[in-house]
Amino acid sequence: MKFLSKLLKFIVILCGLLVLLLYIFDYDYILKAVRVTYGTGHKTAFLEDYTKFDNRVIESSTPQPWNIHKDYNKATITDSLERTNNTNGTIAYMIIKNDSIWFEKYYDKFNKTSKTNSFSMSKSIISAMLGKAIMEGKIRSLDQKVSDFYPQFKDGLSTTLTVGDLSSMASGLDWDESYYSPFSVTTRAYFDENIAPVILDMKGIETPGTSYKYLSGNTQLLGMVIQRATGQTMSGYLSEEFWKPMGFESDALWQLDSEQHGLEKAYCCIASNARDFARFGRLYKDHGKWNGEQLLDSAFIAKSITPRFKDSPQYGYGWWLKTIGDKHFFMMRGHLGQYVIVEPEDNVIIVRLGHTKGPKGDGGTFSKDIFTYIEEGYNMLNE
């Protein structure tokens, strides 16, 4: 009994010392990571973790429901697609043809109104918000310097850093894009309750605007620029300029660093559903026009879905790009396999949301499951 008592006392002291060291070395955000993620059996962020954080509402207004195709759900899902959906924990798979929902299926008790985390699909939405701010004259152009909004970036290599560099992932900033290490700055940004200082402490290590490197810190800084330029919260601006005029069917939630500091995590974490996420695919497919209203400049759209750098054909401004055969896709992509995939010539939008994604393929840029969601979707369409 004495041994157990001493062992328990030792464990308590050890845990107390560990917590103290985390605070001393400024890693106390890991305590929240343990409570929210690691301590609940997850190795990384998960679809419904938005319920564990403070959020701000993205308000909708008058819903404009999707049209339902005359052949809605008449197609049979292919065996290959169903295996992939089951293996990877798909919770929503949808095909939209000619602006009408042609096929949709939900799994694991999720449905058409279930909210799940967008993860990095929000980067495409932030880029749309940038385009709107430029259209309204609140940001002059893609070439406006970040230092006009945040003087922290006036010195060193970052002196030429522009908002376009942030959107196209060409900032040259120092950032560790690691989702599974508890010590990476990406993990810190996810769990820290005051992320603005983390972002404003980034340093330039390469010349901006010269090459592509995917960094979530870029989008967080861009969101902060948009917030400062518009004088609105990111959620408020997104609601007024997109969610309401585009008739989103449901309010959404945007994860905050904390209620106290109230900064949206721009690089991730909009909780919405498959039908509503798909609306941004339609907006870009239709060159920025929504039901006759030009919400975004068509030239901005065209630039966004065109590679900025010839040696990085997979990325434009906030959107991923992929050519398969004679088809040219642009897409929103998020951690664990959240996708809105658009083929404008065919007037097709494919949405997939889920718990995990497939192994890496295509040189590591696109995971193999993306090709299955596209190819099998087209096989269904061509039945």
BALOBA-1460 file (C-alpha; in Angstrom, 3 decimals):
// residues 383
<rec num="1" residu="m" x="0.000" y="0.000" z="0.000"/>
<rec num="2" residu="k" x="2.843" y="2.366" z="0.851"/>
<rec num="3" residu="f" x="4.419" y="1.606" z="-2.525"/>
<rec num="4" residu="l" x="1.207" y="2.531" z="-4.363"/>
<rec num="5" residu="s" x="0.904" y="5.708" z="-2.335"/>
<rec num="6" residu="k" x="4.475" y="6.716" z="-3.179"/>
<rec num="7" residu="l" x="3.962" y="5.827" z="-6.829"/>
<rec num="8" residu="l" x="0.822" y="7.961" z="-6.995"/>
<rec num="9" residu="k" x="2.605" y="10.867" z="-5.334"/>
<rec num="10" residu="f" x="5.491" y="10.521" z="-7.789"/>
<rec num="11" residu="i" x="3.102" y="10.552" z="-10.770"/>
<rec num="12" residu="v" x="1.303" y="13.651" z="-9.456"/>
<rec num="13" residu="i" x="4.597" y="15.481" z="-8.916"/>
<rec num="14" residu="l" x="5.849" y="14.421" z="-12.343"/>
<rec num="15" residu="c" x="2.668" y="15.610" z="-14.037"/>
<rec num="16" residu="g" x="2.806" y="18.880" z="-12.134"/>
<rec num="17" residu="l" x="6.416" y="19.385" z="-13.176"/>
<rec num="18" residu="l" x="5.563" y="18.618" z="-16.795"/>
<rec num="19" residu="v" x="2.739" y="21.167" z="-16.786"/>
<rec num="20" residu="l" x="5.034" y="23.740" z="-15.203"/>
<rec num="21" residu="l" x="7.695" y="23.163" z="-17.861"/>
<rec num="22" residu="l" x="5.102" y="23.571" z="-20.625"/>
<rec num="23" residu="y" x="4.200" y="26.989" z="-19.226"/>
<rec num="24" residu="i" x="7.816" y="28.017" z="-18.676"/>
<rec num="25" residu="f" x="8.812" y="27.168" z="-22.252"/>
<rec num="26" residu="d" x="5.567" y="28.560" z="-23.768"/>
<rec num="27" residu="y" x="4.143" y="25.235" z="-24.874"/>
<rec num="28" residu="d" x="1.057" y="25.380" z="-22.666"/>
<rec num="29" residu="y" x="-1.188" y="25.182" z="-25.769"/>
<rec num="30" residu="i" x="-0.291" y="21.465" z="-25.777"/>
<rec num="31" residu="l" x="-2.495" y="21.053" z="-22.709"/>
<rec num="32" residu="k" x="-5.484" y="22.102" z="-24.804"/>
<rec num="33" residu="a" x="-4.311" y="19.812" z="-27.618"/>
<rec num="34" residu="v" x="-4.274" y="16.907" z="-25.171"/>
<rec num="35" residu="r" x="-7.708" y="17.777" z="-23.846"/>
<rec num="36" residu="v" x="-9.318" y="18.269" z="-27.267"/>
<rec num="37" residu="t" x="-7.436" y="15.906" z="-29.575"/>
<rec num="38" residu="y" x="-4.740" y="13.596" z="-28.249"/>
<rec num="39" residu="g" x="-6.613" y="12.785" z="-25.060"/>
<rec num="40" residu="t" x="-9.726" y="11.804" z="-27.013"/>
<rec num="41" residu="g" x="-7.947" y="9.203" z="-29.119"/>
<rec num="42" residu="h" x="-7.211" y="11.358" z="-32.170"/>
<rec num="43" residu="k" x="-3.792" y="11.927" z="-33.682"/>
<rec num="44" residu="t" x="-4.790" y="15.161" z="-35.386"/>
<rec num="45" residu="a" x="-7.734" y="17.538" z="-35.766"/>
<rec num="46" residu="f" x="-11.048" y="15.856" z="-36.586"/>
<rec num="47" residu="l" x="-14.318" y="16.635" z="-38.364"/>
<rec num="48" residu="e" x="-16.420" y="17.644" z="-35.373"/>
<rec num="49" residu="d" x="-13.750" y="19.211" z="-33.205"/>
<rec num="50" residu="y" x="-15.264" y="22.658" z="-33.817"/>
<rec num="51" residu="t" x="-17.593" y="21.809" z="-30.907"/>
<rec num="52" residu="k" x="-14.563" y="21.930" z="-28.594"/>
<rec num="53" residu="f" x="-13.622" y="25.523" z="-29.528"/>
<rec num="54" residu="d" x="-15.161" y="28.976" z="-29.423"/>
<rec num="55" residu="n" x="-16.885" y="29.873" z="-32.696"/>
<rec num="56" residu="r" x="-18.450" y="32.882" z="-34.410"/>
<rec num="57" residu="v" x="-21.621" y="32.478" z="-36.471"/>
<rec num="58" residu="i" x="-21.548" y="33.093" z="-40.229"/>
<rec num="59" residu="e" x="-25.136" y="34.186" z="-40.691"/>
<rec num="60" residu="s" x="-27.278" y="33.161" z="-43.636"/>
<rec num="61" residu="s" x="-30.389" y="34.988" z="-44.787"/>
<rec num="62" residu="t" x="-32.951" y="33.843" z="-47.350"/>
<rec num="63" residu="p" x="-32.069" y="30.275" z="-48.443"/>
<rec num="64" residu="q" x="-31.709" y="29.478" z="-52.130"/>
<rec num="65" residu="p" x="-31.904" y="25.666" z="-52.178"/>
<rec num="66" residu="w" x="-30.102" y="23.730" z="-54.885"/>
<rec num="67" residu="n" x="-32.210" y="22.460" z="-57.743"/>
<rec num="68" residu="i" x="-32.731" y="18.700" z="-57.634"/>
<rec num="69" residu="h" x="-31.935" y="16.942" z="-60.920"/>
<rec num="70" residu="k" x="-34.720" y="14.970" z="-62.596"/>
<rec num="71" residu="d" x="-32.436" y="11.913" z="-62.328"/>
<rec num="72" residu="y" x="-31.618" y="12.519" z="-58.662"/>
<rec num="73" residu="n" x="-30.083" y="9.439" z="-57.038"/>
<rec num="74" residu="k" x="-31.136" y="7.145" z="-59.879"/>
<rec num="75" residu="a" x="-27.525" y="6.150" z="-60.498"/>
<rec num="76" residu="t" x="-25.955" y="3.265" z="-58.597"/>
<rec num="77" residu="i" x="-22.726" y="4.067" z="-56.809"/>
<rec num="78" residu="t" x="-19.849" y="2.027" z="-58.251"/>
<rec num="79" residu="d" x="-18.265" y="-0.755" z="-56.239"/>
<rec num="80" residu="s" x="-14.852" y="0.928" z="-56.389"/>
<rec num="81" residu="l" x="-16.234" y="4.221" z="-55.117"/>
<rec num="82" residu="e" x="-18.189" y="2.554" z="-52.345"/>
<rec num="83" residu="r" x="-15.103" y="0.655" z="-51.184"/>
<rec num="84" residu="t" x="-13.096" y="3.872" z="-51.121"/>
<rec num="85" residu="n" x="-15.856" y="5.696" z="-49.246"/>
<rec num="86" residu="n" x="-16.053" y="2.963" z="-46.636"/>
<rec num="87" residu="t" x="-12.278" y="2.560" z="-46.300"/>
<rec num="88" residu="n" x="-11.620" y="6.287" z="-45.902"/>
<rec num="89" residu="g" x="-14.588" y="7.098" z="-43.710"/>
<rec num="90" residu="t" x="-16.476" y="9.259" z="-46.186"/>
<rec num="91" residu="i" x="-19.421" y="11.057" z="-44.576"/>
<rec num="92" residu="a" x="-20.738" y="12.855" z="-47.698"/>
<rec num="93" residu="y" x="-20.370" y="12.256" z="-51.429"/>
<rec num="94" residu="m" x="-22.204" y="14.466" z="-53.911"/>
<rec num="95" residu="i" x="-22.299" y="15.069" z="-57.657"/>
<rec num="96" residu="i" x="-23.839" y="18.299" z="-58.981"/>
<rec num="97" residu="k" x="-24.566" y="18.392" z="-62.712"/>
<rec num="98" residu="n" x="-25.755" y="21.550" z="-64.493"/>
<rec num="99" residu="d" x="-26.301" y="23.269" z="-61.140"/>
<rec num="100" residu="s" x="-28.649" y="20.519" z="-59.914"/>
<rec num="101" residu="i" x="-27.908" y="17.858" z="-57.329"/>
<rec num="102" residu="w" x="-27.649" y="14.669" z="-59.373"/>
<rec num="103" residu="f" x="-26.434" y="12.286" z="-56.674"/>
<rec num="104" residu="e" x="-25.734" y="12.450" z="-52.947"/>
<rec num="105" residu="k" x="-25.104" y="9.912" z="-50.247"/>
<rec num="106" residu="y" x="-24.285" y="10.309" z="-46.558"/>
<rec num="107" residu="y" x="-22.621" y="7.899" z="-44.164"/>
<rec num="108" residu="d" x="-21.957" y="7.379" z="-40.461"/>
<rec num="109" residu="k" x="-25.171" y="9.095" z="-39.259"/>
<rec num="110" residu="f" x="-24.294" y="12.365" z="-41.054"/>
<rec num="111" residu="n" x="-26.844" y="14.066" z="-43.306"/>
<rec num="112" residu="k" x="-27.305" y="17.055" z="-45.616"/>
<rec num="113" residu="t" x="-27.393" y="19.551" z="-42.730"/>
<rec num="114" residu="s" x="-24.580" y="18.058" z="-40.617"/>
<rec num="115" residu="k" x="-21.773" y="20.514" z="-39.917"/>
<rec num="116" residu="t" x="-18.182" y="19.342" z="-40.291"/>
<rec num="117" residu="n" x="-14.820" y="21.096" z="-40.340"/>
<rec num="118" residu="s" x="-13.749" y="22.520" z="-43.703"/>
<rec num="119" residu="f" x="-10.096" y="22.491" z="-42.709"/>
<rec num="120" residu="s" x="-8.075" y="24.099" z="-45.521"/>
<rec num="121" residu="m" x="-10.999" y="24.432" z="-47.915"/>
<rec num="122" residu="s" x="-11.341" y="27.755" z="-46.108"/>
<rec num="123" residu="k" x="-8.191" y="28.932" z="-47.902"/>
<rec num="124" residu="s" x="-10.212" y="29.114" z="-51.126"/>
<rec num="125" residu="i" x="-12.908" y="31.064" z="-49.285"/>
<rec num="126" residu="i" x="-10.354" y="33.514" z="-47.890"/>
<rec num="127" residu="s" x="-9.080" y="34.023" z="-51.444"/>
<rec num="128" residu="a" x="-12.643" y="34.809" z="-52.534"/>
<rec num="129" residu="m" x="-12.882" y="37.335" z="-49.701"/>
<rec num="130" residu="l" x="-9.627" y="38.897" z="-50.938"/>
<rec num="131" residu="g" x="-11.117" y="39.190" z="-54.417"/>
<rec num="132" residu="k" x="-14.193" y="40.895" z="-52.972"/>
<rec num="133" residu="a" x="-12.111" y="43.341" z="-50.930"/>
<rec num="134" residu="i" x="-10.175" y="44.242" z="-54.102"/>
<rec num="135" residu="m" x="-13.424" y="44.597" z="-56.068"/>
<rec num="136" residu="e" x="-14.713" y="47.016" z="-53.419"/>
<rec num="137" residu="g" x="-11.462" y="49.004" z="-53.358"/>
<rec num="138" residu="k" x="-10.700" y="48.132" z="-49.742"/>
<rec num="139" residu="i" x="-7.510" y="46.443" z="-50.952"/>
<rec num="140" residu="r" x="-5.939" y="48.069" z="-54.000"/>
<rec num="141" residu="s" x="-4.811" y="44.952" z="-55.863"/>
<rec num="142" residu="l" x="-2.998" y="41.640" z="-55.509"/>
<rec num="143" residu="d" x="0.186" y="43.711" z="-55.497"/>
<rec num="144" residu="q" x="-0.606" y="45.742" z="-52.387"/>
<rec num="145" residu="k" x="2.029" y="45.233" z="-49.724"/>
<rec num="146" residu="v" x="1.197" y="43.449" z="-46.500"/>
<rec num="147" residu="s" x="3.216" y="46.077" z="-44.625"/>
<rec num="148" residu="d" x="0.524" y="48.645" z="-45.499"/>
<rec num="149" residu="f" x="-1.643" y="46.790" z="-42.989"/>
<rec num="150" residu="y" x="0.962" y="45.299" z="-40.663"/>
<rec num="151" residu="p" x="4.211" y="47.281" z="-40.325"/>
<rec num="152" residu="q" x="5.837" y="44.206" z="-38.766"/>
<rec num="153" residu="f" x="6.578" y="43.172" z="-42.356"/>
<rec num="154" residu="k" x="8.354" y="46.357" z="-43.458"/>
<rec num="155" residu="d" x="11.853" y="45.039" z="-42.856"/>
<rec num="156" residu="g" x="14.106" y="42.375" z="-44.321"/>
<rec num="157" residu="l" x="12.988" y="40.035" z="-47.078"/>
<rec num="158" residu="s" x="9.316" y="40.622" z="-46.261"/>
<rec num="159" residu="t" x="9.406" y="44.275" z="-47.277"/>
<rec num="160" residu="t" x="8.099" y="43.327" z="-50.764"/>
<rec num="161" residu="l" x="5.546" y="40.787" z="-49.493"/>
<rec num="162" residu="t" x="2.129" y="41.298" z="-51.116"/>
<rec num="163" residu="v" x="-1.383" y="40.011" z="-50.477"/>
<rec num="164" residu="g" x="-1.103" y="38.113" z="-53.758"/>
<rec num="165" residu="d" x="1.992" y="36.353" z="-52.470"/>
<rec num="166" residu="l" x="0.005" y="35.187" z="-49.457"/>
<rec num="167" residu="s" x="-2.899" y="33.913" z="-51.566"/>
<rec num="168" residu="s" x="-0.633" y="32.076" z="-54.037"/>
<rec num="169" residu="m" x="1.562" y="30.528" z="-51.333"/>
<rec num="170" residu="a" x="4.666" y="32.465" z="-52.339"/>
<rec num="171" residu="s" x="5.378" y="34.445" z="-49.167"/>
<rec num="172" residu="g" x="8.886" y="33.203" z="-48.368"/>
<rec num="173" residu="l" x="7.930" y="33.203" z="-44.669"/>
<rec num="174" residu="d" x="9.244" y="30.798" z="-42.055"/>
<rec num="175" residu="w" x="6.548" y="28.251" z="-41.126"/>
<rec num="176" residu="d" x="6.482" y="24.539" z="-40.268"/>
<rec num="177" residu="e" x="3.502" y="22.948" z="-42.059"/>
<rec num="178" residu="s" x="3.318" y="19.879" z="-39.830"/>
<rec num="179" residu="y" x="-0.101" y="18.614" z="-38.691"/>
<rec num="180" residu="y" x="0.996" y="15.731" z="-36.503"/>
<rec num="181" residu="s" x="3.840" y="17.196" z="-34.426"/>
<rec num="182" residu="p" x="2.601" y="18.800" z="-31.188"/>
<rec num="183" residu="f" x="5.559" y="21.208" z="-31.328"/>
<rec num="184" residu="s" x="4.997" y="22.636" z="-34.823"/>
<rec num="185" residu="v" x="3.782" y="26.202" z="-35.317"/>
<rec num="186" residu="t" x="0.776" y="24.811" z="-37.217"/>
<rec num="187" residu="t" x="-0.299" y="22.892" z="-34.114"/>
<rec num="188" residu="r" x="0.383" y="25.958" z="-31.977"/>
<rec num="189" residu="a" x="-1.818" y="28.090" z="-34.230"/>
<rec num="190" residu="y" x="-4.606" y="25.525" z="-33.964"/>
<rec num="191" residu="f" x="-4.680" y="25.402" z="-30.171"/>
<rec num="192" residu="d" x="-3.132" y="28.679" z="-28.969"/>
<rec num="193" residu="e" x="-5.724" y="31.047" z="-27.528"/>
<rec num="194" residu="n" x="-4.045" y="34.139" z="-29.005"/>
<rec num="195" residu="i" x="-2.682" y="33.394" z="-32.468"/>
<rec num="196" residu="a" x="-2.132" y="36.922" z="-33.815"/>
<rec num="197" residu="p" x="1.297" y="37.304" z="-32.122"/>
<rec num="198" residu="v" x="2.298" y="33.895" z="-33.498"/>
<rec num="199" residu="i" x="1.490" y="35.040" z="-37.035"/>
<rec num="200" residu="l" x="3.024" y="38.493" z="-36.727"/>
<rec num="201" residu="d" x="6.253" y="36.936" z="-35.490"/>
<rec num="202" residu="m" x="6.828" y="35.118" z="-38.791"/>
<rec num="203" residu="k" x="10.068" y="36.107" z="-40.530"/>
<rec num="204" residu="g" x="10.965" y="36.201" z="-44.194"/>
<rec num="205" residu="i" x="13.565" y="33.604" z="-45.135"/>
<rec num="206" residu="e" x="13.142" y="33.708" z="-48.938"/>
<rec num="207" residu="t" x="12.315" y="36.405" z="-51.458"/>
<rec num="208" residu="p" x="8.508" y="36.698" z="-51.741"/>
<rec num="209" residu="g" x="6.788" y="36.117" z="-55.050"/>
<rec num="210" residu="t" x="9.443" y="33.842" z="-56.534"/>
<rec num="211" residu="s" x="8.296" y="30.298" z="-55.747"/>
<rec num="212" residu="y" x="5.442" y="28.239" z="-54.322"/>
<rec num="213" residu="k" x="5.486" y="26.755" z="-50.826"/>
<rec num="214" residu="y" x="2.267" y="25.779" z="-49.086"/>
<rec num="215" residu="l" x="2.074" y="27.462" z="-45.667"/>
<rec num="216" residu="s" x="-1.055" y="27.835" z="-43.557"/>
<rec num="217" residu="g" x="0.463" y="30.902" z="-41.914"/>
<rec num="218" residu="n" x="0.098" y="32.705" z="-45.250"/>
<rec num="219" residu="t" x="-3.679" y="32.375" z="-45.191"/>
<rec num="220" residu="q" x="-3.957" y="33.326" z="-41.537"/>
<rec num="221" residu="l" x="-2.024" y="36.522" z="-42.209"/>
<rec num="222" residu="l" x="-4.149" y="37.186" z="-45.310"/>
<rec num="223" residu="g" x="-7.330" y="36.815" z="-43.272"/>
<rec num="224" residu="m" x="-5.976" y="39.306" z="-40.750"/>
<rec num="225" residu="v" x="-5.191" y="41.737" z="-43.588"/>
<rec num="226" residu="i" x="-8.744" y="41.387" z="-44.941"/>
<rec num="227" residu="q" x="-10.134" y="42.000" z="-41.467"/>
<rec num="228" residu="r" x="-8.059" y="45.150" z="-41.066"/>
<rec num="229" residu="a" x="-8.862" y="46.377" z="-44.613"/>
<rec num="230" residu="t" x="-12.626" y="45.885" z="-44.300"/>
<rec num="231" residu="g" x="-13.068" y="46.812" z="-40.648"/>
<rec num="232" residu="q" x="-15.183" y="43.689" z="-40.167"/>
<rec num="233" residu="t" x="-14.593" y="40.328" z="-38.605"/>
<rec num="234" residu="m" x="-13.862" y="37.624" z="-41.140"/>
<rec num="235" residu="s" x="-17.157" y="35.935" z="-40.267"/>
<rec num="236" residu="g" x="-19.108" y="39.158" z="-40.671"/>
<rec num="237" residu="y" x="-17.529" y="39.985" z="-44.028"/>
<rec num="238" residu="l" x="-18.052" y="36.447" z="-45.322"/>
<rec num="239" residu="s" x="-21.689" y="36.556" z="-44.214"/>
<rec num="240" residu="e" x="-22.505" y="39.905" z="-45.814"/>
<rec num="241" residu="e" x="-20.633" y="39.414" z="-49.072"/>
<rec num="242" residu="f" x="-21.179" y="35.704" z="-49.768"/>
<rec num="243" residu="w" x="-23.296" y="33.700" z="-47.316"/>
<rec num="244" residu="k" x="-26.362" y="35.940" z="-47.581"/>
<rec num="245" residu="p" x="-26.304" y="36.923" z="-51.289"/>
<rec num="246" residu="m" x="-25.556" y="33.332" z="-52.329"/>
<rec num="247" residu="g" x="-28.476" y="31.977" z="-50.329"/>
<rec num="248" residu="f" x="-26.596" y="29.516" z="-48.149"/>
<rec num="249" residu="e" x="-29.173" y="27.227" z="-46.583"/>
<rec num="250" residu="s" x="-27.618" y="27.139" z="-43.109"/>
<rec num="251" residu="d" x="-25.690" y="29.355" z="-40.759"/>
<rec num="252" residu="a" x="-22.097" y="28.202" z="-40.415"/>
<rec num="253" residu="l" x="-19.543" y="28.477" z="-37.626"/>
<rec num="254" residu="w" x="-15.990" y="29.802" z="-37.861"/>
<rec num="255" residu="q" x="-13.602" y="28.578" z="-35.226"/>
<rec num="256" residu="l" x="-11.874" y="31.257" z="-33.122"/>
<rec num="257" residu="d" x="-8.610" y="31.190" z="-31.248"/>
<rec num="258" residu="s" x="-10.615" y="32.115" z="-28.134"/>
<rec num="259" residu="e" x="-13.643" y="34.127" z="-27.109"/>
<rec num="260" residu="q" x="-11.323" y="36.659" z="-25.485"/>
<rec num="261" residu="h" x="-9.242" y="37.415" z="-28.578"/>
<rec num="262" residu="g" x="-11.924" y="36.525" z="-31.131"/>
<rec num="263" residu="l" x="-9.721" y="35.905" z="-34.172"/>
<rec num="264" residu="e" x="-10.984" y="33.451" z="-36.776"/>
<rec num="265" residu="k" x="-8.634" y="30.687" z="-37.853"/>
<rec num="266" residu="a" x="-8.492" y="31.851" z="-41.457"/>
<rec num="267" residu="y" x="-6.467" y="28.920" z="-42.750"/>
<rec num="268" residu="c" x="-9.068" y="26.388" z="-41.622"/>
<rec num="269" residu="c" x="-12.119" y="25.588" z="-39.628"/>
<rec num="270" residu="i" x="-15.409" y="26.715" z="-41.127"/>
<rec num="271" residu="a" x="-18.072" y="24.264" z="-39.977"/>
<rec num="272" residu="s" x="-20.691" y="23.778" z="-42.679"/>
<rec num="273" residu="n" x="-22.138" y="21.035" z="-44.893"/>
<rec num="274" residu="a" x="-21.597" y="19.515" z="-48.331"/>
<rec num="275" residu="r" x="-24.404" y="21.382" z="-50.069"/>
<rec num="276" residu="d" x="-23.230" y="24.762" z="-48.831"/>
<rec num="277" residu="f" x="-19.508" y="24.178" z="-49.380"/>
<rec num="278" residu="a" x="-20.359" y="23.357" z="-53.014"/>
<rec num="279" residu="r" x="-21.634" y="26.889" z="-53.606"/>
<rec num="280" residu="f" x="-18.122" y="28.282" z="-53.883"/>
<rec num="281" residu="g" x="-17.401" y="25.726" z="-56.598"/>
<rec num="282" residu="r" x="-20.423" y="26.993" z="-58.513"/>
<rec num="283" residu="l" x="-19.448" y="30.653" z="-57.990"/>
<rec num="284" residu="y" x="-15.996" y="30.081" z="-59.470"/>
<rec num="285" residu="k" x="-17.357" y="27.834" z="-62.236"/>
<rec num="286" residu="d" x="-19.645" y="30.687" z="-63.264"/>
<rec num="287" residu="h" x="-16.824" y="33.259" z="-63.349"/>
<rec num="288" residu="g" x="-17.913" y="35.029" z="-60.159"/>
<rec num="289" residu="k" x="-21.561" y="35.439" z="-61.114"/>
<rec num="290" residu="w" x="-24.400" y="34.233" z="-58.890"/>
<rec num="291" residu="n" x="-27.954" y="34.290" z="-60.206"/>
<rec num="292" residu="g" x="-27.145" y="37.216" z="-62.470"/>
<rec num="293" residu="e" x="-25.186" y="39.239" z="-59.915"/>
<rec num="294" residu="q" x="-21.424" y="39.654" z="-60.364"/>
<rec num="295" residu="l" x="-20.152" y="38.922" z="-56.845"/>
<rec num="296" residu="l" x="-16.508" y="38.549" z="-57.905"/>
<rec num="297" residu="d" x="-14.577" y="39.983" z="-60.812"/>
<rec num="298" residu="s" x="-14.261" y="37.400" z="-63.592"/>
<rec num="299" residu="a" x="-10.637" y="38.371" z="-64.252"/>
<rec num="300" residu="f" x="-9.826" y="37.646" z="-60.601"/>
<rec num="301" residu="i" x="-11.523" y="34.248" z="-60.919"/>
<rec num="302" residu="a" x="-9.536" y="33.421" z="-64.057"/>
<rec num="303" residu="k" x="-6.277" y="34.352" z="-62.346"/>
<rec num="304" residu="s" x="-7.191" y="32.343" z="-59.256"/>
<rec num="305" residu="i" x="-7.619" y="29.083" z="-61.178"/>
<rec num="306" residu="t" x="-4.477" y="29.525" z="-63.282"/>
<rec num="307" residu="p" x="-1.034" y="28.457" z="-62.000"/>
<rec num="308" residu="r" x="1.075" y="31.416" z="-60.902"/>
<rec num="309" residu="f" x="4.346" y="29.517" z="-61.371"/>
<rec num="310" residu="k" x="5.083" y="27.215" z="-64.302"/>
<rec num="311" residu="d" x="7.024" y="24.805" z="-62.104"/>
<rec num="312" residu="s" x="4.091" y="24.589" z="-59.645"/>
<rec num="313" residu="p" x="1.087" y="23.878" z="-61.871"/>
<rec num="314" residu="q" x="-0.923" y="22.501" z="-58.952"/>
<rec num="315" residu="y" x="-1.813" y="25.872" z="-57.393"/>
<rec num="316" residu="g" x="-3.240" y="29.232" z="-58.375"/>
<rec num="317" residu="y" x="-4.522" y="31.791" z="-55.880"/>
<rec num="318" residu="g" x="-6.200" y="29.822" z="-53.096"/>
<rec num="319" residu="w" x="-7.282" y="26.972" z="-55.387"/>
<rec num="320" residu="w" x="-5.730" y="23.618" z="-56.288"/>
<rec num="321" residu="l" x="-5.458" y="22.680" z="-59.956"/>
<rec num="322" residu="k" x="-5.231" y="19.314" z="-61.691"/>
<rec num="323" residu="t" x="-5.459" y="18.165" z="-65.314"/>
<rec num="324" residu="i" x="-6.585" y="14.570" z="-65.866"/>
<rec num="325" residu="g" x="-6.645" y="13.584" z="-69.521"/>
<rec num="326" residu="d" x="-8.463" y="16.345" z="-71.369"/>
<rec num="327" residu="k" x="-10.266" y="17.612" z="-68.291"/>
<rec num="328" residu="h" x="-9.089" y="20.582" z="-66.222"/>
<rec num="329" residu="f" x="-10.192" y="20.548" z="-62.595"/>
<rec num="330" residu="f" x="-9.878" y="23.196" z="-59.917"/>
<rec num="331" residu="m" x="-10.667" y="22.364" z="-56.332"/>
<rec num="332" residu="m" x="-10.933" y="23.294" z="-52.686"/>
<rec num="333" residu="r" x="-8.983" y="20.883" z="-50.499"/>
<rec num="334" residu="g" x="-8.844" y="20.301" z="-46.772"/>
<rec num="335" residu="h" x="-7.034" y="18.123" z="-44.237"/>
<rec num="336" residu="l" x="-8.275" y="14.509" z="-44.049"/>
<rec num="337" residu="g" x="-9.807" y="14.685" z="-47.523"/>
<rec num="338" residu="q" x="-12.388" y="17.478" z="-47.699"/>
<rec num="339" residu="y" x="-12.910" y="18.307" z="-51.388"/>
<rec num="340" residu="v" x="-15.003" y="20.499" z="-53.672"/>
<rec num="341" residu="i" x="-13.867" y="19.528" z="-57.186"/>
<rec num="342" residu="v" x="-14.993" y="21.475" z="-60.263"/>
<rec num="343" residu="e" x="-14.822" y="20.726" z="-63.991"/>
<rec num="344" residu="p" x="-16.313" y="23.872" z="-65.587"/>
<rec num="345" residu="e" x="-16.514" y="22.598" z="-69.180"/>
<rec num="346" residu="d" x="-18.619" y="19.629" z="-68.068"/>
<rec num="347" residu="n" x="-20.560" y="21.752" z="-65.563"/>
<rec num="348" residu="v" x="-19.796" y="19.179" z="-62.866"/>
<rec num="349" residu="i" x="-19.057" y="19.683" z="-59.167"/>
<rec num="350" residu="i" x="-18.032" y="16.742" z="-56.965"/>
<rec num="351" residu="v" x="-18.023" y="17.101" z="-53.178"/>
<rec num="352" residu="r" x="-16.478" y="14.639" z="-50.758"/>
<rec num="353" residu="l" x="-16.195" y="15.066" z="-46.985"/>
<rec num="354" residu="g" x="-14.776" y="12.479" z="-44.613"/>
<rec num="355" residu="h" x="-12.704" y="11.310" z="-41.693"/>
<rec num="356" residu="t" x="-9.533" y="10.298" z="-43.561"/>
<rec num="357" residu="k" x="-8.006" y="10.371" z="-47.017"/>
<rec num="358" residu="g" x="-6.126" y="7.817" z="-49.063"/>
<rec num="359" residu="p" x="-2.356" y="7.373" z="-49.350"/>
<rec num="360" residu="k" x="-0.268" y="9.855" z="-51.277"/>
<rec num="361" residu="g" x="-0.007" y="9.503" z="-55.022"/>
<rec num="362" residu="d" x="0.887" y="11.591" z="-58.051"/>
<rec num="363" residu="g" x="4.271" y="12.540" z="-56.615"/>
<rec num="364" residu="g" x="2.754" y="13.359" z="-53.230"/>
<rec num="365" residu="t" x="0.789" y="16.422" z="-54.363"/>
<rec num="366" residu="f" x="-2.618" y="14.737" z="-54.596"/>
<rec num="367" residu="s" x="-3.704" y="11.679" z="-52.642"/>
<rec num="368" residu="k" x="-4.938" y="8.698" z="-54.627"/>
<rec num="369" residu="d" x="-8.505" y="8.923" z="-53.390"/>
<rec num="370" residu="i" x="-9.082" y="12.190" z="-55.293"/>
<rec num="371" residu="f" x="-8.708" y="10.316" z="-58.576"/>
<rec num="372" residu="t" x="-11.222" y="7.701" z="-57.428"/>
<rec num="373" residu="y" x="-13.800" y="10.321" z="-56.437"/>
<rec num="374" residu="i" x="-13.415" y="11.928" z="-59.862"/>
<rec num="375" residu="e" x="-13.121" y="8.872" z="-62.091"/>
<rec num="376" residu="e" x="-15.865" y="6.857" z="-60.439"/>
<rec num="377" residu="g" x="-18.113" y="9.908" z="-60.336"/>
<rec num="378" residu="y" x="-17.714" y="10.248" z="-64.090"/>
<rec num="379" residu="n" x="-18.343" y="6.519" z="-64.515"/>
<rec num="380" residu="m" x="-21.660" y="7.017" z="-62.725"/>
<rec num="381" residu="l" x="-22.496" y="10.037" z="-64.882"/>
<rec num="382" residu="n" x="-21.720" y="8.081" z="-68.040"/>
<rec num="383" residu="e" x="-23.731" y="4.986" z="-67.193"/>
